[in-house]
Amino acid sequence: MNTTEANNAYYFYGIPGLLVPKSGRSIAFFERLDNFINKYIDAIPALTESIERNFANISVAARREYFIKNMELVISLLHDVYARWLEQDARIILNSTKSDDKMEVAYKKIEGFISDLITLSINMQNAQQSTEGVKKEKLSPAEAHFDAASNLAQIVRLIDDGESMVVLKIIKSVVGSGLDNAIDRHVVDLIMESKFDDAKKIALDLIESHKLAIEALSTDNTSKKILAVDDRPEILQFITSALKDNYKVFAATSGEAALKIADAHKPDLFILDIDMPEMDGFELADKFRADSNHMNTPIIFLTGNSSREYVRKALRIGCKDFIVKPTSRNYLLAKATKFIGKK
């Protein structure tokens, strides 16, 4: 992967669960992160197998020792790729397995943790394939809006973080390569002229336009309908690409937009993020449950927060499932099929 692609927002922000810092980013930073991602992908198969085998015999002192060493290595890998929430789970499991009286916590978390390690590796590989052009597909109108909104949002974030020169370097590297077609031409021209505040203003307006388009578009003409709600366009793109061949998928970037789409199209399934501005996923789910048209519609929460409080609250609302980001396309499709069948 070259440095131009390494600076593309889709590659890094398109991997759910990677909390890349908002400041201090440079080409060298992204090259280093790419190297750590490859190390993670290479190491995970053997590490997960060793962790599972040793955990099953944790009562044997030697097994416990090997388990702890492997978990410490996994924590180091997770730290290097900024998978902070998964790193936190790893530390909880590690601390719990160091004494027999706390093992119950480890027993409850280990199976899901192993699955999350593998899913993150799969998502990393999918992101690499997308970035490197290994698997190029024609974008649907909705996906084109997702990509454009993501690219513009990355530009705005960098400008806000005082990284205007990084933005200029990125734009210069993609102009004429065809990649700049994914960014509004007016924004590109303003950045080339170092008019960053003007570029940011137009980018923010364009992001809102893309969000409206995303909310209005569906991606398939199948009979079963799913409404996905997340304030991050790249997550909506991931959900849509996973489900579009089997269901008609509607996307909304806010709770208010979701309520309007739900009233108009009566979805068969809701996939909701939790941490969203203005109206979070729990509030939105409560509104659906209070509406006779949606009170029995299955709800799946797809979130990066796996805290016990969140899980309990989700169950009280009556959700059918609670999926922790990152997840795989196949896993998400399997869950949708479980609750509403196939087209």
Secondary structure, DSSP 8 states (H G I E B T S, - for coil): --HHHHT-HHHHHTSTT----SSS--HHHHHHHHHHHHHHHHHHHHHHHHHHHHHHTTTSHHHHHHHHHHHHHHHHHHHHTT-HHHHHHHHHHHHHHTSGGGHHHHHHHHHHHHHHHHHHHHHHHHHHHHHHTSS-----HHHHHHHHHHHHHHHHHHHHTT-HHHHHHHHHHHTTTSGGGGS-HHHHHHHHTT-HHHHHHHHHHHHHHHHHHHHH-B----SSEEEEE-S-HHHHHHHHHHHTTTSEEEEESSHHHHHHHHHHH--SEEEE-S--SSS-HHHHHHHHHTSTTTTTS-EEEEES---HHHHHHHHHHT-SEEEESS--HHHHHHHHHHHH---
